[in-house]
């Protein structure tokens, strides 16, 4: 849990309660905990390795620590080490099946950095089921709808296949009024190798 972290993984500063609540180190302005892939957007491999080292230590004390398992999954996902990311996200789901982020990121990770249009149907269906589970667990977060819309468009529409319900358009319409972190969704599209300039533009236009 967040209380087990005592120092900033990036600069070693011992943070106070205010920094902890803001999840931002006052000294180097880095995130203290990685709860979203968007936090890793500007970090290079050595910086990401610092988060991995810190969370590895936490997991030695508590192998089911929710924040550490998620952070490890996101760090390895960002590094393109999909098998390792999948291992930690699987452990997160096993230990905390109520946490939507485990299913959301596991869905993105199972694509292994490839566009949905080139994947097998079995892989796409696995990712779909994970995203639908995330939507059920966290119905007010539009990232699940947006990423599922992007995946279904890139696989079914582009390949001329019958599109399952809800369709990409219906999913984007359903995302209206939900929490919508544009940077988080943009990072999700990037991990799926979907150019933001194409479907990404349509996704964000729905929120204007």
N, C-alpha and C positions, 0 to 999 in steps of 0.2 A: 504494500500500500504506500501511498505518498509519504506517510510519516516515517518510513524507513530510510528515505533519502535525506542525508544530512548536509551534503556539500554539492555544489554545482559540478556535474560531470565534465564540463568543458574547462573551467578555470580553477576549480577547487574552493571557491568562495563558500564560506559557511553562511547559509541564507537565514533570513528571519521569517516570521509568520507572514508578513506582507508579501514577500517575494514568493513564498510557497503558495499563497492563495492566488497570486497572479500567474503562477507557473513561469516566472521569468526571473533570471538572475539579474540583480541590480548592477553587478560589476561588468559582465560581458554581454548581457541582454539575451543570452541563449535560453531556450526552454529547459526547465529543470527535468521535466518528464516528457517523454515523447508519446503523445496520445493520438497523434494524427500524422500521416505521412507529409502533410503540408509543413510541419515543423522542420523537416529534413531537407527542404527544397534547396537551401543555400549552403548546406554542409558538404564538404568533401569527404573522401574515405577516411583519412586520419581522424577527423572530428566525429564521424559516425562510430568509429571504433572505440572512442572514449565512452560513448553511451553503451556500447555493447559490453565493454569491460565493467562499467559500473553496475549494469543490470545483471551481469553474470554473477557478481558478488552477492547481489540481493537474492538471486535464485538459489545460491548455496545455502542461505539461511532459511528460505521459504520457497520451495520448488513450485508452489502454486500462486505466487504473488501475481495478482492480476495486472498491475501496471508494468511490472518487469517483463512478463510474458508478451504483452502487447508491444512494448517498446522493442524487444528483441525481434519480434516478427516484422515490425515496420522497418527497423534498421537493415535487416537482411533483405527485405523486399526492395528497399531503396538501392542496395548494393547489387541487386540482380541475382542474389543467391536464393533462388526460389525454393529449392528443396529444404534448405535450412529454415527459411521463413515459414514454410508450410508446417514444419515440425513444431515450431513455437506457437503458431496460430492454432494448430490442432490441440496442443496442450492447453491453450487458453480456453478453447471451446469445451474441452473435457472437464476442466476445473471450474469454469464459469460459463455454463451454457446459456445464461441469460444475457450475456454481453454481446450486443449486436456487432461491435467492431471486429470481433474474431471472424464472424461469417463474412462480413463485407470485405475485409482484406484477404481472407483466404480465397474468396471468389476471384479477386483481381490477380492474386498470386498464381492461381492454377492455370492462368493463361501464359505464364512464363515470358511476359514481355512481348507476346505476339498479338497481332490484330485478331479479333474474333473471327473475321471472315476466312482465315486460313486454318482454324481449329477444327477438330473433329466434333461431330454432334454430341458425343458423350461428354466431352470436355465442356462444351457450351451448356449442356443441360445441368451438369454439376455446378457450374458457376451460377446459373439461373436459380437453382434451388437454394444455394447459399445466400444469394441476394434477396430472394423472397423471404427467407427466414429472418434476415436482418431487417427487412421492412416490417415484418410482424412484431419483432422485438422492439423496434424503434420507429414507430409509424410516423413520427413528426419530423424525421430527418430526410430531406429531399435528396441527399447524395445517393441513397439506395435506388430511388426511382430513376435518377439521371444516369447513373452508371448502367443500370439494367436496360434503359432505353438505348443508350449508346451501343451496348453489346448486341441487343436484338436487331438494331438497325444495321450494324456492320456485318452481322452473320446472316440473318434471314433476308432482309430487304436487299442488300447488295448482291447476295447469291441467288436472288430470285426465288426464294423459298416461302412457303406459307408461314406467316408471322403469328405466333401464339398470342393469346390475350394475357394481360393487357398489352396493346401495341405500343411502340415507342411514343407515338403522339399522345396516347392515353396516359402513359406513365409521366410524360412531361407536364401534361395538364394536371395530373394528380399531385405533382410536386409544388404546384402553386400554393402559397400560404405556409409551406413547411420551412423549417430551418434550412438555409441554403448557403453553404460556405463555398463561394466560387473558387477560391484557391484550392481547397480540398478536392473539389470535383475535377478541376483542371489537372491536378496531380494524378488523380485516378485515371483520367483519360490518357495522360502521358504514359503511365505504367502499362496501359493497354495498347500503346502505340497508335492511338486514334488522334489524328491532327486536330488540335483545338479549333483551327480555322474552319473546319467543316461542320461536323455535328455539334462540336462545342459551341459554335456561334448560335446554333439553333437552340441549344439547351439554355444558354444564358439569355437569349432573346425572350424566352418564355417567362423569365423572371422580371422583365422590365415593365 
